[in-house]
Amino acid sequence: MATSTHVPIEVYLRSSYEPDAEYVDGEIEERPMGERDHAAWQAAILKWFWKHEQEWNINVFPELRVQTGSTRFRVSDVAVLDSAAPVEQITTHAPIAVFEILSPEDTVKRLKHKLEDYAAMGIPQIWVVDPEDGTFSRYEDKQLVNGERFDEPQRGISFAVGEIVKLLRR
């Protein structure tokens, strides 16, 4: 039986991890290291949103710490923020969207917990990308649904996620 050591939030916040780790209820959770496919998808998503930052009044960041609860800090592969949101070193206001890109080491259980944390925070667009087959799935009502469109009509954002694929370089 594995044992774990409780780590105070202050220690987590003062520490650096490579790659950045997540913090869940006193436990440090390592994130899988990204491989080339993971990095290529992350770059394509970043490029797509960077092209539209001014038009959609957004900011987009890779691997941003997001405080999803009082004792939970997640690190999204890509986070899309409202440019009017307060500037914070660790985001405490719900992003417009987060993207998680699957790695071979990801487990369903761990991914499910992470997606549930994002939903509990009130993030409206929660996406999972599978680099093996290029599918985009949206997390809605506690399940992943195959998605083809990113729609945030109140923000004037609407596009086919296939547009991101066109920016993919492997």
Secondary structure as UniProt FT lines:
FT   HELIX           9..14
FT   STRAND          22..24
FT   TURN            25..26
FT   STRAND          27..29
FT   HELIX           36..51
FT   HELIX           53..56
FT   STRAND          58..69
FT   TURN            70..71
FT   STRAND          72..82
FT   TURN            83..84
FT   STRAND          97..101
FT   TURN            104..105
FT   HELIX           108..121
FT   STRAND          125..130
FT   TURN            131..134
FT   STRAND          135..140
FT   TURN            141..142
FT   STRAND          143..146
FT   STRAND          149..152
FT   HELIX           153..155
FT   STRAND          157..160
FT   HELIX           162..165
FT   TURN            166..167
//
